[in-house]
Amino acid sequence: MTDNTDKRKVVVIGAGPVGALAALYAAVRGDDVEVYELRGDLRDPSTTPLNFTKSINLALSERGINSMRHAGVPFLVDDILKETIPMHARMIHGRSKLGELYQDSQEYDVHGRSIHAVDRAGLNKRLLDALEAMPNVTFFFNHKLTGADFNRNTAWFEHRAHAPKTDHAQNPTQPSASPAEHERNPEKEVHFDLLIGADGAHSAARYHLMKFARVNYQQEYIDTLWCEFHIAPLAADASFAISPYHLHIWPGTSFMFIAIPSLDRSFTCTLFAPSATFAALSVSPETSLPPFFDEHFPGLCPDLIATPELVAQFTANPHLPLINIKCTPYHYGSSVVIVGDAAHAMVPFYGQGMNAGLEDVRVLFDFLDAHGVYPSQAGSSPPSSQHSFSTDTDSAISTPPAMPSPSISSIPSQPTSKIDPSSNLAAALAAYTAYRTPDAHTINDLALHNYLEMRSSVTSPLYLFRKHVEEFLYKYFPRLGWSTQYSRVSFGNQRYSAVKERSEWQGTLLRGVVLGVGLVAGVGAVGVGLRRRETIWDGVRGAVGRMVRNGR
């Protein structure tokens, strides 16, 4: 611990959006912050992009926006949102049984709220620019974390001025490393008070954490690969080729194609398919790819992507895997904590990977503040250990009473008068791990499940029925506190575990109502009198009412 307990040295590993936001939170609180990034300056166009793709568009939603809003940097959120495109709905593309192309718009939210398409590089630049303007922040690009002793709060870094592009074996443009590139550079020893690991799914910080903490770790590669494609603006007037206010989906049962708008009026697109499908298409893409797209993704080729360009993009762009990672704890003592993909990498099908990582930062610093780690923030309350249903951004919608979490006890704040600041820090990190783990595991599971929904359920009559019923109740009977799971995840700040619990409760209730209606209809069919039917129906309505009132 530094002599001045009000000012710590915080080392952040990773300068992506999550690491940059963590550095901002610490810097605003007065810490001396050092940011170490394996790659070069991410604002430099020559720096190797993430996963070696030309561009990455992400979905920014309420959780991420709210977390940046609380960073304490004026106009940060406003400046970022100016460079996004609001997407109000999904646009489902397909071909009818009569062979006609159709588009079906499915709104995300009955109150008109939208998620935002954002360029990852642009978002990253805004955050790094805000950091660079702060006098207590120092960047160290091209620095690789090579070792750490979390008992002595010491880390070692290797400066790699010309790091080879070896992050992924499937990168098709990976150059051969020269003998000089294999030589080990001198290491730099760095002492710190707190190290925050935000260096992605293949985290070096997590690797070294696992040497000290007894980390339960689970890693899964799902049998799906992805490949990036590009829909160019219309040649005639450089306008969008399709609606820019939708996330476009071509569902294909076991595979899927999506398109997200970009500020340059193009679309960044992704093909998701089993590895066997990619292998089959790769044998002879010139002959196999066009009919495959015509059958499963009608209207794409050649209407939006010319056939030669489709084949060229499939051949040139890497076919990358999708990983799902769960682990716990996220910390060790008072010296290290991991956030974002380093703690819980997830598949991209809920659009929550970055948003959950940004929310990690806000929740982490809420606990640090509440435990008196930062005296200027003393007296803040930690996030409630109960499941709150009153955090929706639409204040006109009332909600039922909170339901307590079955697995997490209350987490009290530490006294604001610190006897041992490092003890406060250790308590805050332990409380953060206990609170955040079930939420991170939940959104990982929801993201996996949402792949099934996006690639097939969006056209299912049962899915559409439940969606319409829940949206009807949400819009016209707000006092019931009803909402779709997607709205709770994307447009609110409720705990992910609470969202899942509430959604399961709504599903159980809906199934009960459907069963009750079926029972009434069955009784009527066998000739039971009107009075008897009314009695049964009254009973069903009474049961539903009691469940709603009791918040079960």
N, C-alpha and C positions, 0 to 999 in steps of 0.2 A: 504494500500500500504506500502510495506517495505520502509525504509529510502533510500536505494539505488535503485533508479528507474531503474537502468540497470540490477538489479537482483531481480527477483520476486520469491515468493514461489508458485509453481504450484502443485496442488493436482490432480492426475489422478485416476479416479475410473475405475477399470477393467484392468487386465494385459494380456488380449488377444492380438492378433496381432495389432488391431487398437489402443488400449490403450498403448501398448508398443511403437508403432511408435510415438504416440503423446508425450509420455514421452521423447523419443529420440530427437524429434524436440525441445522441451523446454530445455532439458539438454544441447544440443549442443549450444544453444543460451545463456547459462550461468545461467539459472534459477536453484534454489534449487527445486528438484522434489521429491515428495513423491507419491508412487504408492500403492494404496489400492486394494486388491483383496479378494473377498468373500471366494474363495477356497484356498487350500494350494498352494505351489509353483508348477506352472504348468509344471515345468521340472521334477518333482518327479513322477515316474511311478505310485505311490500309490494314487496320486491325482485323484479324480473322474473326468473322461473325460467329455467334453461337451456333453450334452444330453445322457450321460451314454452309449455311443457306444464305441466299442473297438478301432476304428480308424476312423479318418475323413480325407478324401482326398478332396482337393479343387482345383479349377482351378485358377491359378495365371496368369494374363494377363498384358498388357502394363500399364494400369492405376496404378495397384498395384506396378509393378516394377518401374515405373517412380517416384512414391511417395517415395519409399524406396531409390531410387537413389539420391533423393534430401535431404535425412536425414542428410547428412554431415558425414557419418560414412564410412571410407575407406573399400573397399572390402566386404561390407555388402551384396550387391546385388549379387556379384560374388559367395560368399559363399552359399547363398540361392539357386541360380540357379544350382549350382553343385548337389544339392540334389533334383532336380526335374526331371520329365520325359516330354519331349516335345510331345505334341499331335497335329499332323498336320491336323487331319480330324476327322469327325464323321464316325463311321462304323455302317451302318444300317443293322440289322439282320432281316430275315424274311423267309417265306416259299412261294414258287411260287404256282400258281394254279395247277401245275402238282405235287405238293407235295415235291419239291426239296428245300433244304435249300440254301439260298443265302446270300451274304454279299455285300453291296454297299458302297464304300468309297466316302465320300463327303468332299472335301478339304474345310478348313475354309477360306483360302485366296489364291488367284491366284498367289501371290508373294511368297508363301511358308512359310509365318510366322505361328507360332504355339502358342497355349496356353500351360501352363505348369501344369502338375499334381504335387501337392505338399502336403506333409503330414502336417496337421495343427500343430501338436505337434512339429514337427521338425522346422517349420517356427517360431513358438512361442519361441522355445528355442533359436534360433539364435538372435532374437530381445531382449529377456531378458538377454542373455549373454552379448550383446553389452551394455545394460543398466547397468548391474552389474559392468562393467569395468569402469564406470564413477563415480568419487568421489562425485559428487553432486546429486546422486540418491539414495533413500532409499526405500526398499520394506517393505510392511506390508501385509503379507498374512494372511488368515483366519480373515479378518476384514470386518465387515458388516457395510455399511452406514446406520445409523438409524435416522439421522435427519440433517437438514441444515437450516441455516438462511442466505440467500443470500444478505440481507441488511447489515449484520454485517460480512460477509465473514467468517462464522464459520460453521464447520461440526462436527458431532459426530459419533463415530465408536464404535462398540462392537467387542472385540477380542473373537473369537470363536475357541478355540484350537482344539476342536473335533466337528466340525459342522456336524449335521446329514444330510444325503443325502435326502433332501426334495424338491429339485428343480422342480421335475415333478411328478405328481400323477401316471403317467403310467410307472414309472420305476419299473420293475418286481423284482429287487433285493434290493429294498429299505428296510433297516433294521428298526426295531422298535426302537424308541427313548427311552433312559433311562430317569428316572426322572431328573438326573443331567443335561442332555442335554437341558431340558426345562427351567433351571434356567438362569436368565438374568445376564450376566456378566457386570462388571462396564464399563461405557462408557468413551471414550477418546475424549477430545475436541481438535479440530485442527483448527487453523486459517490459512488462505490462501489469496493470491492475485487473483488467478484464479483457478477455479475447472473445469476440463474437464471430462465429463461423457462419458465413453466408455464401459459401463457395460451391453451391449446386449439388446435384445428385451424386457426383463422384467426389465428394468433399474430402479434402485433405484434413481439415479441422476435425471432422467426425472420425476419420481414421485414427488420428492421434488421441482424440477423446476416448476412444474405445480401449486404449492402453491403460487408462486410469479408472474410468467408470465401468461398472458392470452393465454394459448396454445390451439390452435385448434388441436384436436387429433382424429384420425380415426384408428380403429383396425378391422381387418377382418381375420377370420380363413377360409381358403378355404376348400371346401369339399374334401380334399385329405389328406391321411396319408402317412407316409413313414416308411420303415423298412429296416435295413441294412442287407446285405448278403456278402458272402466272396467266391471268386473263388481262390482256392489254386494253387500254381505252379504245373506243371506236376510232377508226382511222379518219372518218369523215369530219368529225368535230371535236375529237379528243374527249368526249364525254364518257361517263360510265356505261359499260356494255349492258349491265343489269342494275337493278335498284341498289343504290348505295346504303340504304337505311335498313337493310336486312342482313342477317347471317344466312347465307344460302346453303342448303343441304340437299344433296342427292342421295337419299337412303338406298342401301343395297342389300339389306338383310345381314350378310356377313361382312360387308365392307361399306365404305361411305366416302363421299367426296364433299368437301366444304369450301366455301369462298368467303373471304372477309375483305371489306373495302379498304383501300389505301387513299391517302391524301392526294396522290398523283393520279387518281381516278382509275387506277388499275385494281385488280383483286389478287390477293395472296391466297392461294388455294392449296389444299392438302388432300391427298389420297390416302385413306387408311384401309388396309387389307391384310389378310393373313399372310404369313411368310411364304406359304405354298403358292398363293396367288401371284405374289411378286416374282417368285422363282419361275413360274410358268410363263408369265408375261415377258420376263427377261430373256427367254430363249430366242425369241424372234419378235421384238416389239413392233417392228414395221408392219407385220401381218396380224399380230394378235391384239395389239392395243386398241386400234380403231374399232373393231367389232365389239370388244369388251366394253368400251365406253358407250357405244351406241346401245348396247343391250341394257346396261346397268345404270348409266348416267345420261339419259336422253337429253338432247339439246345442248350438250357441251361441245362435242366435236362433230363437225367442223364449225358449228355456229359461233362458239365463243373462243375456242382454241383451234387453230388450223392443224390439220393432221400432221404435217411435217414438224410443226412446233411442239405438238403433244409428244411425239416420239422423241424429239430432241431433248425435251425437258425431263422425260422419264429416264432417258439414258444418262444425261449429264448430272442430274441431281442425286445426292445420296439417298439410299433406302435405309432409314434409321429405325432403331428399336424404340419401344416405349417401356419405361421402367416404373415400378411402383415400390416405394420404400417406406417402411414404418420402423421406428425405433423409439426407445425410451430407456433411460432419462436423456434429457437434452443438455444436461449440465454436469459439471464436476466441481464440488466445493463452491468457492467464490471466484474461481479463476476463468471459467469458460462456459459458453452456452452456444448452441447452434440453432439457427432459424432457417426458414424457407425450405428449399429443396434439400438442403443438407440434413434437415430433420425429418422431412416427410415429402419426398418427391412423389408426384402423382401423375396419372395419365391426364391428357388435356381436355377431357370430354365434358367437364363442367365449367371450363373457363375460370377455374379458381386457383390454379397453381400460383401465379404471381399475387393474386389478391389475398390468398391465405398467407403467403410469405410476408407481404406488407402488413397484414393484420398481426402476424407474430410479433413484429417490431412494436406496434402500438401496445399490445397486451403485455409484452415483456417490460416495457418502460412504465406501464401502469403499475406493475408489481414493484419495480425498483423505486418508483416515487412513493408508493404506499408504505414501503418498508423503511423509509427514511434514508435511502441510499443517497438521494439528492436533497439536501436540507431545504433548498428553495422550493421544492415540490412537496415538502412534508405536509402531512394531513390529507393527502389524496387518498381516495378509497380504491382498493384493488378491485378488479372485476369480480362481480358477484359469483359465488360458487353455485348459485341456483340458476335454473334455466329461465331466463326472462323472455316474456313475449311482448314486451312493450318498447322494443328498440326499433320498430319499423320507422322509416323516415316519414311516413304519412301519419302525422299526429292526430288526424281526424278519425283514425281507425282504432277503436278501443280493443283491448285484448283480455282474455281470461286470466285468472291468477296464475302466478308462476308455479311450476312444478319443480320440486327439489331434485337435484341430481342424485341418482342412487349410488354413485361411486365416489363422489368428492365431498369431503366435509368442508365446513366454513373455513375460510382463510383470513384470519384477522390481520390488521395492519400492525406493524412493529411500532414501538414508541418513537416519537420524533426526536427525543434526546438520545443521541447515539452514545453507547458505551464502547462498542466495538463495531466500527463501520463494516469491517470484513465479515463479521457475523451477520449483520443486516443483509449484506449482499448475498451471502450463502443462503440465508432464509428466503430471500426474494427469488433466487434462481430455483430453489427447490419448490417453492409455491408455484412458480411459472410452469415448471415441468408437470406438476400434479394437475394443474388446471388445463393446460393446453394439450396434453397427450390425447385424451379422449376426443377432443374436437378435431385434431389433426388426423387421427385414425378414421374418424367418421367421414370427413370430406374425401379421404383417399378411397373409401368404399363407395361413396356416392358417385365419385368420378368414374369408377369402373362400371357401376351400374348404369350410368347415364349414356355410356357408349351403346348399350343395347337399345336404350330409348331413342337415341338419335339416328341409329342406322336402321331401325325397324318399327319401333313403337309409335313414332310420330304419325304413322299412317294407320294405326290400329284403331278400330272403332271403340274398344274398351278404354284405351288411353285417352282418346278424344272426349269420350263421355265423362270420365272422371275430371278431365281438365275443364270442361264446360261447367260441370256442376260446381266445382270448387271456385271457379272464377265468378259464377253467378252468386254464390253465397258470399264471397269476398266483397263483391261490389254492392249488393243490395241488402245484405245483412251483416254489416261490419261489426256489430256488437258480439257476434258469435266468435270473432277472432279467427275466422277461417281464411286460409290463403293456400296457394299452391306451394309445393316444396321449392320450386325454382324461384318464386318471388321472395321467399324467406331467405334463400341462400344468396341471391344476387342483388336484392334491393333492401336488405336489412343488415343488422349487425348482431343478430341473435347468435348464440353459440351454435356451431354446427351440430353438436350432439343434441341440443334442444330442438333444432330444426327437424332432425331425423325422428326424434321421439314424437314430436307433434304431428309430423306427416303420417307416421305409423298409426297414431291415434285416429287421425281423420280417415285413413283407409279402413280401419276397423269399424268406425262409425258408419261409413258409407256402405260397407258390406252388410252391416246390420240392418240398415234402412232398406237396402235392396232385398235382403232376405225377408224382412217384415212385409214389404209390399208384395213379394211373391207369395208369402203365406196368405195374405189377405186375398189375393187373386185366386189362389188354390181353394180356399174355403168357399169363395163365391162360386167357383166352378162346380162344386159338388152340391150346391143348392142350399148352403147355410143362409139363413135370413138376414135381412138388412141390419137388424139390431145387433146380431152377433158380429157381423163384419165391422160395424161401427165400434163395438167394444174392443175388438182386436186392434183396429186402427188407432183408437185412443190409447191403447196400451203401448203400441209402437211409438207413437208421438211422445207419450210420457217418458218412455225409456230414453229416447233421443234427447229430450229436454233435460232429463236428470244427468245424462252423460256430459252434456254441454255445460250445465251449471257446475258440476263437480270438477270439470276440467280434466277428465280422464281421457 
